[in-house]
Amino acid sequence: MDTNSTYMLTLESLSIAPSDVYPAFIFGTLTYCFIVFCNMTVLATIALDRKLHKPMSISYPTCFIQALLIHLYGVGSFTILTAMAYDRYIAICCPLRYNNIMSQNNLKKIIIVMWLLIISLVVVLLSLVTRFKICRTTIVDLNCNNPSLVKLICDDTRINNYYGLFVTAFVQGMSLIVVIFTYIQILFACVMNKSSDAKRKAIQTCGTHLVVFLFLEYNSCFSLLAHRLEQASPSLRRAFGLSILVFPPILNPLLYGLKTKEIRQNVLRFYKKRCVQVNDNFMCKYNTWILMCVHVRDQTFLNESSQEPSTSIFNVHP
């Protein structure tokens, strides 16, 4: 990898018509701002510069680290969604045993095993890339990932491809199997349950989870397999790959946060309180401004009156 550290890589862009550049830019900017707003983080200022309109350059080590973080995020998302499906299965199908099965000790074990598995799979995946020296400098995606790094290599990369397919099949396949099994059991439990309120809560709780999982499953599967299909559109592949990083952060706070009654009420109460404070501050400043204007007007009138000559009837003129 040391021999590759001096290369500067070029990121490909989406094939957008000149007339659609500004609408696409506006849409991307608003989406980014909405992500930051939903996650209650600090809104960063986006500087417009003509240099950004050209292909972006990134060093190979930086690209490698970005690929590592993106794959940790992707594999971690699947693993967490799988663990959430199991949690919902225990809560709905085995409610009396939930506290025993999902105890703090068991949760710690699940989290440790889950992240050890995630880190091991991703580190081995990207370590296979470091064996080679790159011969190209153009990243074929909008961000760095394992397939785009492999395409920089001109040597035989069959081991990388085989292991990449194994990781994709293992992570997405195991997640899909667990989700299908748990949701079939949940469906049977809802059908057997005579309480309409319990059915509604179960469907509402599981529906939000299923939306995020299916979105991530389909988009990631297409974006990864499209690298191995020559007839797949590069622009479509890049758009699907970018959607994995953009839309789940939008859906997560909306589906898992605002749909929860307690969180929604507290958020509305917080913003209502802030709006009242802003309104009170505005009215206070407005009233202060009005009083200052009246004071200035009265003071001006008094100054003008004092400068006028007196016109008493007792004045004697020569």
Buried (B, 14 or more C-beta within 10 A) or exposed (E): BEEBEEBEBBBBEBEEEEEEEEEEBEEBEEBBEBBBEBEEEEEEEEEEEEEEEEEBEBBBBBBBEBBBEBBBBBBBBBBBBBBBBBBBBBBBBBEEEBEEEBEEEEEEEBEEEBBEBBBEBBEEBBEBBEEBBBEEEEBBBBBBBBBBBBBBBEEEBEEBBEBBEEBBEEBBEEBBEBBEEBBEBBBEBBEEEEEEEBBEEBBEBBEBBBEBBEBBBEBBBBBBBBBEEEEBEBBBBBBBBBBBBBBBBBBBBEBBBEBBEEEEEEBEEEEEEEEEEEEEEEEEEEEEEEEEEEEEEEEEEEEEEEEEEEEEEEEEEE
